[in-house]
């Protein structure tokens, strides 16, 4: 005992500000990069004469690039922290939107989405989840869920972007997204983000560091390396399930928009359905984050996939005369189910493999998830070009869920 009392616990935990800030980062990274993409399919097809498969290849490039860059981002976050990485990601993503707003050639369209995907990885789920995982221990699931809600909430941007497209054109909509990303993410990333609570003189969950204690409590930095994790059966079961689930999940975001337009619904209806998917996803991420504190995260992910299978059944029943209630039922159920992926993947990574190399491990798992996310919509576009319908695409998505559910249920909790 040195007779010195520890610093008082602050009234408002700084980690709560970081939950809000990372929510905003994911809102913009996924809202602009992913949710908004399908709104440009028909305008680009009409303006430039490209096929849907050609256009959806840009979406594939976005997520493949995001996935490939994620492990590198994770390593940088592990070594240098998220603070220098996030603003750089915003600069690159905004530059990609500027390029695509001025282009007329297909190769420039693809190059733009390389920049957009790489930039989104720089301030997306890898650095955001690393920050929140370090700052929270007792309520990590809830904090990750609230952060992850930004992914689903990004769908709320769809009506705004569709209005800009309708009133000012698709080029103006792309430029608007560039300005939005630069104006919001760069200052917040540079001046607000702190990767670890020790940078603010705190322990996880807001406990003050006692005088003379040089840093974090030891348990927050335990963990296995990426190479050790990749030698485990658990790692590859997670990879397979999240690839299969992501393949179908993003297809259920992108394909229904042109599908609804094909069967006679206006773009505003399709955009409102996309917005409903986003709302459901935001609520689902909060709910599944909470669930991960009360059940094993692999079972929570299986439940989310089962919900998305149910949404496919509803979507196949939608016809030209269907009511908006049926469309919203599909959208909300699909959105709620797809809300499971980020909280469950993050908690699986931190609980199973620890936090010492969380960025690299989560980045590698996110590569598998992003690859599935990239190939699902591309597959949908190719199937549409070949058959003129999305029916068999939706059937394939259901089969992929039947692969992903039993695979993730084979994952066993780690030994203490």
VENFENQUI-V776237 format. One record per pair of residues at least 12 apart in sequence whose ideal C-beta (glycine too) atoms are under 8 Angstrom apart, sorted by the first residue. I is the first residue (numbers start at 1). J is the second residue. D is the distance in Angstrom with one decimal. If there is no record, write none. Layout:
# VENFENQUI-V776237
i=I j=J d=D
i=I j=J d=D
This chain:
# VENFENQUI-V776237
i=2 j=211 d=7.3
i=2 j=212 d=6.7
i=4 j=210 d=8.0
i=4 j=211 d=4.7
i=4 j=212 d=7.6
i=6 j=208 d=5.3
i=6 j=209 d=7.5
i=6 j=210 d=4.3
i=6 j=211 d=6.7
i=7 j=201 d=6.9
i=7 j=208 d=3.9
i=7 j=209 d=7.2
i=7 j=210 d=7.9
i=7 j=211 d=7.5
i=8 j=208 d=6.6
i=9 j=206 d=5.8
i=9 j=207 d=6.4
i=9 j=208 d=5.7
i=10 j=202 d=7.6
i=10 j=206 d=6.4
i=10 j=208 d=7.7
i=13 j=202 d=7.9
i=13 j=205 d=7.3
i=13 j=206 d=3.7
i=14 j=135 d=7.8
i=14 j=194 d=7.2
i=14 j=197 d=7.5
i=14 j=200 d=5.2
i=14 j=202 d=6.8
i=14 j=206 d=7.6
i=15 j=132 d=7.5
i=15 j=135 d=3.7
i=15 j=136 d=6.0
i=15 j=143 d=7.2
i=15 j=197 d=6.8
i=15 j=202 d=8.0
i=15 j=204 d=7.8
i=15 j=205 d=7.4
i=15 j=206 d=6.5
i=17 j=192 d=6.7
i=18 j=131 d=5.8
i=18 j=132 d=6.6
i=18 j=135 d=5.9
i=18 j=192 d=7.5
i=18 j=193 d=6.9
i=18 j=194 d=7.1
i=19 j=132 d=6.4
i=19 j=143 d=5.5
i=19 j=146 d=5.2
i=19 j=147 d=5.3
i=21 j=188 d=5.3
i=21 j=192 d=5.3
i=21 j=193 d=6.6
i=22 j=128 d=3.9
i=22 j=129 d=8.0
i=22 j=131 d=6.1
i=22 j=132 d=6.1
i=22 j=147 d=4.5
i=22 j=150 d=7.0
i=23 j=146 d=6.6
i=23 j=147 d=5.5
i=23 j=149 d=6.2
i=23 j=150 d=3.9
i=23 j=153 d=7.4
i=24 j=150 d=6.4
i=24 j=184 d=6.5
i=24 j=185 d=7.8
i=24 j=188 d=6.7
i=25 j=86 d=6.8
i=25 j=123 d=4.9
i=25 j=124 d=7.2
i=25 j=128 d=5.6
i=25 j=150 d=6.8
i=25 j=185 d=6.1
i=25 j=188 d=7.4
i=25 j=189 d=7.5
i=26 j=124 d=6.5
i=26 j=125 d=6.5
i=26 j=128 d=5.9
i=26 j=147 d=6.8
i=26 j=148 d=6.8
i=26 j=150 d=3.3
i=26 j=151 d=4.8
i=26 j=154 d=7.0
i=27 j=150 d=4.0
i=27 j=151 d=7.6
i=27 j=153 d=5.1
i=27 j=154 d=5.0
i=27 j=157 d=7.8
i=28 j=123 d=8.0
i=28 j=154 d=7.1
i=28 j=180 d=6.5
i=28 j=181 d=5.5
i=28 j=184 d=6.3
i=28 j=185 d=6.2
i=29 j=93 d=7.2
i=29 j=120 d=4.3
i=29 j=123 d=5.8
i=29 j=124 d=4.4
i=29 j=125 d=8.0
i=29 j=154 d=7.7
i=30 j=120 d=7.4
i=30 j=124 d=7.2
i=30 j=150 d=7.4
i=30 j=151 d=4.6
i=30 j=154 d=4.4
i=31 j=153 d=7.3
i=31 j=154 d=2.6
i=31 j=155 d=6.8
i=31 j=156 d=7.2
i=31 j=157 d=4.1
i=31 j=158 d=8.0
i=31 j=278 d=7.7
i=32 j=93 d=7.6
i=32 j=97 d=7.3
i=32 j=154 d=7.4
i=32 j=157 d=6.7
i=32 j=177 d=4.3
i=32 j=180 d=7.0
i=32 j=181 d=6.4
i=33 j=62 d=5.9
i=33 j=66 d=7.7
i=33 j=93 d=7.1
i=33 j=116 d=5.6
i=33 j=117 d=7.0
i=33 j=120 d=4.6
i=34 j=59 d=7.8
i=34 j=62 d=7.3
i=34 j=63 d=7.7
i=34 j=154 d=7.1
i=34 j=250 d=7.2
i=34 j=253 d=7.2
i=34 j=373 d=8.0
i=35 j=154 d=4.9
i=35 j=155 d=4.6
i=35 j=157 d=6.3
i=35 j=158 d=5.6
i=35 j=253 d=6.9
i=35 j=274 d=6.3
i=35 j=278 d=6.0
i=36 j=157 d=6.1
i=36 j=158 d=6.4
i=36 j=161 d=4.7
i=36 j=173 d=7.7
i=36 j=177 d=6.9
i=37 j=58 d=7.5
i=37 j=59 d=5.1
i=37 j=62 d=7.2
i=37 j=254 d=6.7
i=38 j=253 d=7.3
i=38 j=254 d=4.7
i=38 j=257 d=4.1
i=38 j=258 d=6.8
i=38 j=274 d=6.8
i=39 j=158 d=6.3
i=39 j=161 d=5.5
i=39 j=162 d=5.2
i=39 j=165 d=6.2
i=39 j=173 d=7.8
i=39 j=257 d=7.1
i=39 j=267 d=7.5
i=39 j=271 d=6.5
i=39 j=274 d=7.6
i=40 j=55 d=7.6
i=40 j=165 d=7.3
i=40 j=170 d=5.6
i=40 j=173 d=7.5
i=40 j=174 d=7.9
i=41 j=55 d=5.4
i=41 j=56 d=7.3
i=41 j=257 d=7.2
i=41 j=258 d=5.6
i=42 j=258 d=6.7
i=42 j=261 d=6.6
i=42 j=267 d=7.1
i=43 j=165 d=5.9
i=43 j=169 d=7.8
i=43 j=170 d=4.4
i=44 j=109 d=7.9
i=44 j=170 d=6.6
i=47 j=170 d=7.0
i=48 j=104 d=6.6
i=48 j=106 d=7.9
i=50 j=106 d=6.4
i=51 j=381 d=7.9
i=51 j=385 d=5.8
i=52 j=258 d=6.8
i=52 j=381 d=4.7
i=52 j=384 d=5.8
i=52 j=385 d=6.1
i=53 j=378 d=7.4
i=53 j=381 d=4.2
i=53 j=382 d=4.8
i=53 j=384 d=7.5
i=53 j=385 d=4.6
i=54 j=106 d=6.4
i=55 j=109 d=7.9
i=55 j=381 d=7.1
i=56 j=254 d=7.2
i=56 j=377 d=5.3
i=56 j=378 d=5.1
i=56 j=380 d=7.0
i=56 j=381 d=3.3
i=56 j=382 d=7.8
i=57 j=110 d=6.9
i=57 j=378 d=6.0
i=57 j=381 d=7.6
i=58 j=109 d=5.5
i=58 j=110 d=6.0
i=58 j=112 d=7.7
i=58 j=113 d=4.5
i=59 j=113 d=7.4
i=59 j=254 d=6.5
i=59 j=374 d=7.0
i=59 j=377 d=5.0
i=59 j=378 d=6.7
i=60 j=374 d=4.3
i=60 j=375 d=6.3
i=60 j=377 d=6.9
i=60 j=378 d=4.0
i=61 j=110 d=5.4
i=61 j=113 d=4.4
i=61 j=114 d=6.0
i=61 j=117 d=6.5
i=61 j=374 d=7.5
i=62 j=113 d=4.5
i=62 j=116 d=5.7
i=62 j=117 d=4.1
i=62 j=120 d=7.4
i=62 j=374 d=7.1
i=63 j=117 d=6.5
i=63 j=250 d=7.4
i=63 j=370 d=4.7
i=63 j=371 d=7.3
i=63 j=373 d=4.5
i=63 j=374 d=3.3
i=64 j=117 d=7.1
i=64 j=370 d=6.9
i=64 j=371 d=6.5
i=64 j=374 d=4.6
i=65 j=113 d=7.1
i=65 j=114 d=5.1
i=65 j=116 d=7.9
i=65 j=117 d=3.2
i=65 j=118 d=5.2
i=65 j=121 d=7.4
i=66 j=117 d=4.2
i=66 j=118 d=7.2
i=66 j=120 d=5.4
i=66 j=121 d=4.6
i=66 j=124 d=6.8
i=66 j=370 d=5.1
i=66 j=374 d=8.0
i=67 j=121 d=7.8
i=67 j=366 d=6.4
i=67 j=367 d=4.1
i=67 j=368 d=7.5
i=67 j=369 d=7.3
i=67 j=370 d=2.8
i=67 j=371 d=5.3
i=67 j=373 d=7.8
i=67 j=374 d=6.9
i=68 j=367 d=6.6
i=68 j=370 d=8.0
i=69 j=117 d=7.1
i=69 j=118 d=4.8
i=69 j=121 d=4.0
i=69 j=122 d=7.4
i=70 j=121 d=5.1
i=70 j=124 d=7.8
i=70 j=126 d=5.0
i=70 j=362 d=7.9
i=70 j=363 d=4.0
i=70 j=364 d=7.7
i=70 j=366 d=4.5
i=70 j=367 d=5.6
i=70 j=370 d=6.6
i=71 j=226 d=7.7
i=71 j=360 d=6.1
i=71 j=363 d=3.8
i=71 j=364 d=5.0
i=71 j=366 d=7.9
i=71 j=367 d=6.0
i=72 j=363 d=7.3
i=73 j=85 d=6.1
i=73 j=89 d=7.6
i=73 j=121 d=5.2
i=73 j=122 d=5.9
i=73 j=126 d=4.9
i=73 j=127 d=6.3
i=73 j=359 d=7.3
i=73 j=363 d=6.0
i=74 j=126 d=5.0
i=74 j=130 d=7.1
i=74 j=358 d=7.6
i=74 j=359 d=3.3
i=74 j=360 d=4.5
i=74 j=361 d=7.3
i=74 j=362 d=6.0
i=74 j=363 d=2.9
i=74 j=364 d=7.5
i=74 j=366 d=7.9
i=75 j=359 d=6.4
i=75 j=360 d=5.1
i=75 j=363 d=7.2
i=76 j=359 d=7.6
i=77 j=126 d=6.7
i=77 j=127 d=5.1
i=77 j=130 d=4.9
i=77 j=195 d=6.8
i=77 j=359 d=4.0
i=78 j=130 d=7.6
i=78 j=356 d=8.0
i=78 j=357 d=6.0
i=78 j=358 d=7.2
i=78 j=359 d=4.2
i=78 j=360 d=5.8
i=81 j=194 d=7.9
i=81 j=195 d=3.7
i=81 j=196 d=7.3
i=81 j=199 d=7.9
i=82 j=127 d=4.0
i=82 j=128 d=7.7
i=82 j=130 d=6.2
i=82 j=131 d=5.2
i=82 j=189 d=7.8
i=82 j=193 d=5.5
i=82 j=195 d=4.7
i=83 j=189 d=6.8
i=83 j=190 d=7.2
i=83 j=193 d=4.8
i=83 j=194 d=6.9
i=83 j=195 d=6.3
i=85 j=122 d=5.5
i=85 j=123 d=7.5
i=85 j=127 d=5.5
i=86 j=122 d=6.4
i=86 j=123 d=4.3
i=86 j=127 d=5.8
i=86 j=185 d=6.7
i=86 j=188 d=8.0
i=86 j=189 d=3.4
i=86 j=190 d=7.9
i=86 j=193 d=5.9
i=87 j=123 d=7.8
i=87 j=185 d=6.9
i=87 j=186 d=4.7
i=87 j=189 d=4.2
i=87 j=190 d=5.0
i=88 j=122 d=5.6
i=89 j=118 d=7.6
i=89 j=119 d=4.8
i=89 j=120 d=6.9
i=89 j=121 d=6.6
i=89 j=122 d=1.8
i=89 j=123 d=4.0
i=89 j=124 d=7.4
i=89 j=127 d=7.8
i=89 j=185 d=7.6
i=89 j=189 d=7.9
i=90 j=119 d=6.6
i=90 j=122 d=7.2
i=90 j=123 d=5.5
i=90 j=181 d=5.3
i=90 j=182 d=6.2
i=90 j=185 d=3.6
i=90 j=186 d=5.0
i=90 j=189 d=6.5
i=91 j=119 d=7.2
i=91 j=182 d=7.3
i=91 j=186 d=6.9
i=92 j=115 d=5.5
i=92 j=118 d=5.6
i=92 j=119 d=3.5
i=92 j=122 d=6.4
i=93 j=115 d=6.9
i=93 j=116 d=5.4
i=93 j=118 d=7.7
i=93 j=119 d=2.7
i=93 j=120 d=5.5
i=93 j=122 d=7.4
i=93 j=123 d=7.6
i=93 j=178 d=8.0
i=93 j=181 d=5.4
i=94 j=119 d=7.1
i=94 j=177 d=8.0
i=94 j=178 d=4.2
i=94 j=179 d=7.5
i=94 j=181 d=4.6
i=94 j=182 d=4.5
i=95 j=115 d=5.6
i=95 j=119 d=7.3
i=95 j=178 d=7.5
i=96 j=112 d=4.8
i=96 j=113 d=6.8
i=96 j=114 d=7.4
i=96 j=115 d=3.1
i=96 j=116 d=3.6
i=96 j=117 d=7.9
i=96 j=118 d=7.9
i=96 j=119 d=6.0
i=96 j=178 d=7.9
i=97 j=112 d=7.4
i=97 j=116 d=6.5
i=97 j=174 d=5.0
i=97 j=175 d=6.8
i=97 j=177 d=4.9
i=97 j=178 d=3.6
i=97 j=181 d=7.1
i=98 j=174 d=7.8
i=98 j=175 d=6.7
i=98 j=178 d=5.0
i=99 j=111 d=6.8
i=99 j=112 d=4.4
i=99 j=115 d=6.6
i=100 j=112 d=3.6
i=100 j=113 d=7.3
i=100 j=116 d=7.4
i=100 j=174 d=5.1
i=101 j=171 d=4.7
i=101 j=172 d=7.5
i=101 j=174 d=3.7
i=101 j=175 d=4.5
i=101 j=178 d=7.1
i=102 j=171 d=7.3
i=119 j=181 d=7.8
i=123 j=185 d=5.5
i=123 j=189 d=6.3
i=125 j=148 d=7.6
i=125 j=151 d=7.3
i=125 j=342 d=5.9
i=125 j=346 d=7.7
i=125 j=362 d=7.9
i=125 j=366 d=6.3
i=126 j=359 d=6.2
i=126 j=362 d=5.9
i=126 j=363 d=4.9
i=126 j=366 d=5.9
i=127 j=359 d=7.5
i=128 j=147 d=5.9
i=129 j=144 d=6.3
i=129 j=147 d=7.0
i=129 j=148 d=7.8
i=129 j=342 d=7.3
i=129 j=346 d=4.5
i=129 j=358 d=8.0
i=129 j=362 d=6.1
i=130 j=195 d=6.9
i=130 j=358 d=5.7
i=130 j=359 d=4.8
i=130 j=362 d=7.0
i=131 j=193 d=6.6
i=131 j=194 d=7.7
i=131 j=195 d=5.6
i=132 j=144 d=5.6
i=132 j=147 d=5.1
i=133 j=346 d=6.7
i=133 j=350 d=5.0
i=133 j=355 d=6.0
i=133 j=358 d=5.8
i=134 j=195 d=6.3
i=134 j=196 d=4.8
i=134 j=197 d=6.8
i=134 j=204 d=6.9
i=134 j=220 d=6.7
i=134 j=355 d=6.5
i=134 j=358 d=7.9
i=135 j=196 d=7.6
i=135 j=197 d=5.4
i=135 j=204 d=6.0
i=135 j=205 d=7.9
i=136 j=204 d=6.0
i=136 j=205 d=6.2
i=137 j=204 d=4.3
i=137 j=205 d=5.6
i=137 j=220 d=6.8
i=138 j=204 d=7.9
i=138 j=205 d=5.2
i=139 j=205 d=7.3
i=139 j=293 d=7.0
i=140 j=293 d=7.8
i=140 j=347 d=6.9
i=140 j=350 d=6.9
i=141 j=289 d=4.7
i=141 j=290 d=6.4
i=141 j=291 d=7.5
i=141 j=292 d=3.8
i=141 j=293 d=4.0
i=141 j=343 d=6.5
i=141 j=347 d=5.7
i=142 j=286 d=7.7
i=142 j=289 d=5.3
i=142 j=290 d=5.4
i=142 j=293 d=6.4
i=143 j=289 d=7.3
i=144 j=289 d=5.0
i=144 j=292 d=7.6
i=144 j=342 d=7.3
i=144 j=343 d=5.0
i=144 j=346 d=5.0
i=144 j=347 d=6.4
i=145 j=285 d=5.1
i=145 j=286 d=4.5
i=145 j=287 d=7.1
i=145 j=288 d=6.1
i=145 j=289 d=1.7
i=145 j=290 d=5.9
i=145 j=292 d=7.5
i=145 j=343 d=4.7
i=146 j=285 d=7.8
i=146 j=286 d=5.9
i=146 j=289 d=6.7
i=148 j=285 d=3.9
i=148 j=286 d=7.9
i=148 j=289 d=6.5
i=148 j=339 d=7.4
i=148 j=342 d=3.9
i=148 j=343 d=5.3
i=148 j=346 d=7.5
i=149 j=281 d=7.9
i=149 j=282 d=4.2
i=149 j=283 d=7.4
i=149 j=285 d=4.5
i=149 j=286 d=5.2
i=149 j=339 d=7.7
i=150 j=282 d=7.6
i=151 j=281 d=6.4
i=151 j=282 d=7.6
i=151 j=285 d=6.5
i=151 j=339 d=8.0
i=151 j=342 d=6.0
i=152 j=277 d=7.7
i=152 j=278 d=5.1
i=152 j=279 d=7.0
i=152 j=280 d=6.9
i=152 j=281 d=2.6
i=152 j=282 d=3.4
i=152 j=283 d=7.2
i=152 j=284 d=6.6
i=152 j=285 d=5.6
i=152 j=335 d=6.2
i=152 j=338 d=7.7
i=152 j=339 d=5.6
i=153 j=278 d=6.1
i=153 j=279 d=7.6
i=153 j=281 d=7.8
i=153 j=282 d=4.3
i=154 j=278 d=6.0
i=155 j=274 d=5.6
i=155 j=275 d=5.2
i=155 j=276 d=7.7
i=155 j=277 d=5.5
i=155 j=278 d=1.6
i=155 j=279 d=6.7
i=155 j=281 d=6.6
i=155 j=282 d=7.7
i=155 j=335 d=7.4
i=156 j=275 d=5.9
i=156 j=278 d=5.5
i=156 j=279 d=7.1
i=158 j=271 d=4.9
i=158 j=274 d=4.5
i=158 j=275 d=5.0
i=158 j=278 d=6.9
i=159 j=268 d=7.8
i=159 j=271 d=5.4
i=159 j=272 d=6.8
i=159 j=275 d=5.7
i=161 j=173 d=5.3
i=161 j=176 d=7.7
i=161 j=177 d=7.4
i=162 j=267 d=6.2
i=162 j=268 d=6.9
i=162 j=271 d=4.3
i=164 j=176 d=5.8
i=166 j=267 d=7.6
i=196 j=216 d=6.5
i=197 j=216 d=7.2
i=198 j=215 d=4.8
i=198 j=216 d=5.1
i=203 j=216 d=6.9
i=203 j=217 d=5.9
i=204 j=216 d=7.7
i=204 j=217 d=7.5
i=204 j=220 d=5.8
i=220 j=355 d=5.8
i=221 j=355 d=6.2
i=221 j=356 d=5.1
i=222 j=354 d=4.7
i=222 j=355 d=6.9
i=222 j=356 d=5.9
i=223 j=353 d=5.6
i=223 j=354 d=2.3
i=223 j=355 d=5.3
i=223 j=356 d=3.4
i=223 j=357 d=5.3
i=223 j=358 d=6.5
i=223 j=361 d=7.8
i=224 j=353 d=5.3
i=224 j=354 d=6.1
i=224 j=356 d=7.6
i=224 j=357 d=6.9
i=225 j=356 d=7.9
i=225 j=357 d=5.2
i=225 j=360 d=7.7
i=226 j=357 d=5.8
i=226 j=360 d=4.4
i=226 j=361 d=5.2
i=226 j=364 d=5.9
i=229 j=352 d=7.9
i=229 j=353 d=4.8
i=229 j=357 d=7.8
i=229 j=361 d=5.2
i=229 j=364 d=7.8
i=230 j=364 d=7.1
i=234 j=352 d=6.0
i=234 j=411 d=5.5
i=234 j=412 d=7.2
i=234 j=414 d=7.5
i=235 j=353 d=7.9
i=235 j=365 d=7.7
i=237 j=407 d=5.7
i=237 j=408 d=6.7
i=237 j=410 d=5.4
i=237 j=411 d=5.0
i=238 j=298 d=8.0
i=238 j=345 d=7.5
i=238 j=348 d=6.0
i=238 j=365 d=6.0
i=238 j=368 d=7.8
i=238 j=408 d=7.1
i=238 j=411 d=6.5
i=239 j=365 d=6.6
i=239 j=368 d=4.2
i=240 j=368 d=8.0
i=240 j=403 d=7.6
i=240 j=404 d=7.5
i=240 j=407 d=5.0
i=241 j=301 d=6.9
i=241 j=403 d=7.9
i=241 j=404 d=4.4
i=241 j=405 d=7.7
i=241 j=407 d=4.2
i=241 j=408 d=3.8
i=241 j=411 d=7.9
i=242 j=301 d=7.7
i=242 j=341 d=6.8
i=242 j=345 d=6.1
i=242 j=365 d=6.7
i=242 j=368 d=5.7
i=242 j=369 d=4.5
i=242 j=372 d=6.8
i=242 j=404 d=7.5
i=242 j=408 d=7.9
i=243 j=368 d=4.8
i=243 j=369 d=6.8
i=243 j=371 d=6.2
i=243 j=372 d=4.0
i=243 j=404 d=8.0
i=244 j=372 d=6.6
i=244 j=400 d=4.6
i=244 j=401 d=7.1
i=244 j=403 d=4.6
i=244 j=404 d=3.7
i=244 j=407 d=7.1
i=245 j=301 d=7.2
i=245 j=304 d=7.7
i=245 j=305 d=5.2
i=245 j=308 d=7.7
i=245 j=341 d=6.6
i=245 j=372 d=6.9
i=245 j=400 d=7.2
i=245 j=401 d=6.7
i=245 j=404 d=4.3
i=246 j=341 d=6.8
i=246 j=368 d=7.9
i=246 j=369 d=4.6
i=246 j=370 d=7.3
i=246 j=371 d=7.7
i=246 j=372 d=3.3
i=246 j=373 d=4.4
i=246 j=376 d=6.8
i=247 j=372 d=4.0
i=247 j=373 d=7.4
i=247 j=375 d=5.9
i=247 j=376 d=4.1
i=247 j=379 d=7.5
i=247 j=397 d=7.4
i=247 j=400 d=5.2
i=248 j=308 d=6.6
i=248 j=376 d=5.9
i=248 j=396 d=7.8
i=248 j=397 d=3.6
i=248 j=398 d=7.5
i=248 j=400 d=4.5
i=248 j=401 d=5.7
i=248 j=404 d=7.9
i=249 j=308 d=6.3
i=249 j=338 d=4.7
i=249 j=341 d=6.6
i=249 j=372 d=7.8
i=249 j=373 d=7.0
i=249 j=376 d=7.1
i=250 j=372 d=7.6
i=250 j=373 d=4.3
i=250 j=374 d=7.8
i=250 j=376 d=4.9
i=250 j=377 d=5.5
i=251 j=376 d=3.8
i=251 j=377 d=5.4
i=251 j=379 d=7.0
i=251 j=380 d=4.9
i=251 j=393 d=6.6
i=251 j=397 d=5.3
i=252 j=277 d=7.7
i=252 j=308 d=6.3
i=252 j=311 d=6.6
i=252 j=312 d=7.1
i=252 j=315 d=7.6
i=252 j=334 d=5.0
i=252 j=338 d=7.0
i=252 j=397 d=6.4
i=253 j=274 d=7.1
i=253 j=277 d=5.9
i=253 j=334 d=7.8
i=253 j=338 d=7.4
i=253 j=377 d=7.8
i=254 j=376 d=7.8
i=254 j=377 d=4.1
i=254 j=380 d=6.7
i=255 j=377 d=6.5
i=255 j=380 d=4.1
i=255 j=384 d=7.7
i=255 j=390 d=5.3
i=255 j=393 d=6.0
i=255 j=394 d=7.6
i=256 j=270 d=7.5
i=256 j=273 d=6.5
i=256 j=274 d=7.9
i=256 j=315 d=6.3
i=256 j=330 d=7.5
i=256 j=331 d=7.9
i=256 j=390 d=7.8
i=257 j=270 d=4.4
i=257 j=271 d=7.5
i=257 j=273 d=7.3
i=257 j=274 d=5.8
i=258 j=270 d=7.6
i=258 j=384 d=7.6
i=258 j=390 d=8.0
i=259 j=315 d=8.0
i=259 j=390 d=4.6
i=260 j=273 d=6.3
i=260 j=318 d=7.5
i=260 j=327 d=7.2
i=262 j=390 d=7.8
i=263 j=318 d=7.5
i=263 j=319 d=6.6
i=263 j=320 d=5.1
i=264 j=320 d=4.4
i=265 j=320 d=7.9
i=265 j=327 d=7.8
i=269 j=324 d=7.2
i=269 j=327 d=7.2
i=272 j=324 d=7.8
i=273 j=327 d=5.2
i=273 j=328 d=7.1
i=273 j=330 d=7.5
i=273 j=331 d=4.7
i=274 j=331 d=7.5
i=276 j=327 d=7.8
i=276 j=328 d=5.2
i=276 j=331 d=3.6
i=276 j=332 d=5.6
i=276 j=335 d=6.5
i=277 j=331 d=4.7
i=277 j=332 d=7.7
i=277 j=334 d=5.7
i=277 j=335 d=4.0
i=277 j=338 d=7.5
i=278 j=335 d=6.4
i=279 j=332 d=7.1
i=279 j=335 d=6.4
i=280 j=331 d=6.4
i=280 j=332 d=4.1
i=280 j=333 d=6.9
i=280 j=334 d=6.7
i=280 j=335 d=2.4
i=280 j=336 d=4.3
i=280 j=337 d=8.0
i=280 j=338 d=7.8
i=280 j=339 d=6.8
i=281 j=335 d=4.1
i=281 j=336 d=7.1
i=281 j=338 d=5.3
i=281 j=339 d=4.4
i=282 j=335 d=7.7
i=282 j=339 d=6.9
i=283 j=335 d=7.6
i=283 j=336 d=6.1
i=283 j=339 d=6.6
i=284 j=304 d=7.1
i=284 j=335 d=6.3
i=284 j=336 d=3.9
i=284 j=337 d=6.5
i=284 j=338 d=6.7
i=284 j=339 d=2.1
i=284 j=340 d=6.2
i=285 j=339 d=4.1
i=285 j=340 d=7.7
i=285 j=342 d=6.1
i=285 j=343 d=5.7
i=286 j=339 d=7.7
i=287 j=336 d=7.3
i=287 j=339 d=6.9
i=288 j=300 d=5.3
i=288 j=304 d=6.3
i=288 j=339 d=5.7
i=288 j=340 d=4.4
i=288 j=343 d=4.6
i=288 j=344 d=6.1
i=289 j=343 d=4.0
i=289 j=347 d=7.8
i=291 j=303 d=7.8
i=291 j=343 d=8.0
i=292 j=343 d=5.6
i=292 j=344 d=6.2
i=292 j=347 d=4.4
i=296 j=413 d=6.0
i=297 j=343 d=7.5
i=297 j=344 d=4.3
i=297 j=345 d=8.0
i=297 j=347 d=4.4
i=297 j=348 d=4.8
i=297 j=351 d=7.1
i=298 j=344 d=7.3
i=298 j=348 d=6.6
i=298 j=408 d=4.8
i=298 j=409 d=6.4
i=298 j=411 d=4.2
i=299 j=409 d=7.1
i=300 j=340 d=5.9
i=300 j=343 d=7.5
i=300 j=344 d=5.0
i=301 j=340 d=5.4
i=301 j=341 d=7.0
i=301 j=344 d=4.1
i=301 j=345 d=7.5
i=301 j=348 d=7.7
i=301 j=408 d=5.2
i=302 j=405 d=4.9
i=302 j=408 d=5.4
i=302 j=409 d=5.5
i=303 j=337 d=8.0
i=303 j=340 d=6.9
i=304 j=336 d=7.9
i=304 j=337 d=4.6
i=304 j=338 d=6.9
i=304 j=339 d=6.9
i=304 j=340 d=2.6
i=304 j=341 d=6.8
i=304 j=344 d=7.1
i=305 j=337 d=6.8
i=305 j=340 d=7.4
i=305 j=401 d=4.8
i=305 j=404 d=5.3
i=305 j=405 d=5.1
i=305 j=408 d=7.8
i=306 j=337 d=7.3
i=306 j=401 d=7.5
i=306 j=405 d=6.5
i=307 j=333 d=5.7
i=307 j=334 d=7.6
i=307 j=336 d=5.9
i=307 j=337 d=3.0
i=307 j=340 d=7.8
i=308 j=333 d=7.7
i=308 j=334 d=5.6
i=308 j=337 d=3.9
i=308 j=338 d=6.0
i=308 j=401 d=6.2
i=309 j=398 d=5.7
i=309 j=401 d=4.7
i=309 j=402 d=7.7
i=310 j=333 d=5.7
i=310 j=337 d=7.7
i=311 j=330 d=5.1
i=311 j=331 d=7.8
i=311 j=333 d=4.3
i=311 j=334 d=3.6
i=311 j=337 d=6.5
i=312 j=334 d=8.0
i=312 j=394 d=5.3
i=312 j=397 d=6.0
i=312 j=398 d=5.0
i=312 j=401 d=8.0
i=314 j=326 d=6.7
i=314 j=329 d=5.5
i=314 j=330 d=4.2
i=314 j=333 d=6.7
i=315 j=330 d=4.6
i=315 j=334 d=7.7
i=315 j=394 d=6.2
i=316 j=391 d=7.3
i=316 j=394 d=5.9
i=318 j=330 d=6.6
i=341 j=369 d=6.7
i=345 j=362 d=7.4
i=345 j=365 d=6.0
i=345 j=366 d=7.3
i=345 j=369 d=6.5
i=346 j=362 d=6.6
i=348 j=365 d=7.9
i=348 j=411 d=7.5
i=349 j=361 d=5.5
i=349 j=362 d=4.6
i=349 j=365 d=5.9
i=350 j=362 d=8.0
i=351 j=413 d=7.9
i=351 j=414 d=6.7
i=352 j=414 d=5.0
i=376 j=397 d=7.3
i=379 j=393 d=6.9
i=379 j=396 d=7.3
i=380 j=393 d=4.6
i=383 j=396 d=7.7
